[in-house]
């Protein structure tokens, strides 16, 4: 949905604000989207997910997985093996975030490039001033 100024009213502004707040409430924190991305290639066990994310602690990972399960993005499957095997996999509903993730990835790459270019320009200007 594009923001058109011509349709900007207090009601549409509040509706947009509430929709964004709802989305951020569900996807808050630095781990939820990376966690979803880490599971896009199929089901994973807890330790596999933790390794793929690097710095996340087991306590935080457990909490994030529970939150994602509550919001229907992840399914936890328990297999009655010895020892018990537990896997986590994305639900079909998690695919509704594909556009969001792709847009964030694209924006993140552009933003990083902008900062790198900006810093290079600053360094060149500093050299010229010396």
C-alpha positions in Angstrom: 0.0 0.0 0.0 1.5 3.3 -1.0 0.9 6.3 1.2 -1.0 8.9 -0.8 -1.1 12.3 0.7 -4.4 12.9 -1.1 -6.1 10.3 1.1 -4.5 11.4 4.3 -7.0 11.8 7.0 -6.9 11.5 10.8 -8.7 8.1 10.5 -6.4 6.7 7.8 -3.4 8.0 9.7 -4.6 6.3 12.9 -5.4 3.1 11.1 -1.9 3.0 9.5 -0.3 3.8 12.9 -2.2 1.0 14.6 -1.4 -1.5 11.8 2.3 -0.7 12.1 2.2 -0.9 15.9 0.5 -4.3 15.6 3.2 -5.6 13.2 6.0 -4.3 15.4 4.4 -5.8 18.5 4.5 -9.2 16.9 7.9 -8.9 15.3 9.6 -6.8 18.0 13.2 -7.3 18.9 16.4 -8.0 17.0 15.9 -11.8 16.7 12.4 -12.6 15.3 13.0 -11.9 11.7 16.6 -13.3 11.6 15.1 -16.4 13.3 12.5 -16.8 10.6 15.1 -16.3 7.9 17.3 -18.9 9.5 14.5 -21.5 9.2 13.5 -20.7 5.6 15.5 -23.7 4.3 13.5 -26.2 6.3 13.0 -27.6 9.8 15.8 -27.2 12.3 16.7 -28.4 15.8 17.2 -25.8 18.6 21.0 -26.1 18.5 21.1 -25.7 14.7 19.1 -22.5 15.0 21.3 -21.2 17.8 24.4 -21.9 15.7 23.0 -20.2 12.6 22.2 -17.0 14.6 25.5 -16.8 16.5 25.2 -14.5 19.4 21.7 -15.5 20.7 21.5 -17.1 24.2 19.5 -20.3 24.7 17.1 -18.4 27.0 16.4 -15.7 24.5 16.1 -18.2 21.6 13.6 -20.3 23.6 11.5 -17.2 24.3 11.6 -16.0 20.7 10.6 -19.4 19.4 7.6 -19.5 21.9 6.5 -16.0 20.7 6.7 -17.1 17.1 4.8 -20.2 17.9 2.1 -18.2 19.6 1.8 -15.9 16.6 1.5 -18.9 14.3 4.8 -18.4 12.4 6.5 -21.5 13.8 5.5 -25.1 14.6 7.3 -27.1 17.3 7.3 -30.8 16.6 8.3 -33.4 19.2 9.3 -36.9 18.1 9.2 -39.8 20.5 12.7 -40.9 19.8 15.3 -41.7 22.4 16.4 -39.1 23.3 13.4 -37.0 22.3 13.9 -35.0 19.1 12.3 -31.5 18.8 12.3 -29.6 15.6 11.0 -26.1 14.7 9.7 -25.3 11.2 8.0 -22.3 9.6 4.2 -22.4 9.0 2.6 -21.6 5.7 1.5 -18.3 7.4 5.1 -17.3 7.9 5.3 -16.9 4.1 3.1 -13.8 4.5 6.3 -12.1 5.7 8.3 -12.8 2.5 7.6 -9.4 1.0 8.4 -7.6 4.3 11.7 -9.6 4.6 12.7 -8.9 1.0 11.9 -5.2 1.3 13.9 -5.0 4.6 16.8 -6.8 3.0 16.8 -4.5 0.0 16.5 -1.4 2.1 19.2 -2.6 4.5 21.6 -3.2 1.6 20.9 0.3 0.2 21.3 1.9 3.6 24.6 0.1 4.2 25.9 1.3 0.8 24.7 4.8 1.5 26.6 4.9 4.8 29.8 3.4 3.2 29.6 5.9 0.4 29.0 8.8 2.9 32.0 7.7 5.0 34.2 7.4 2.0 33.2 10.9 1.0 33.9 12.2 4.5 37.4 10.6 4.4 38.2 12.2 1.0 37.0 15.6 2.2 39.2 15.3 5.3 42.2 14.4 3.2 41.5 17.4 0.9 41.3 19.7 3.9 44.7 18.6 5.2 
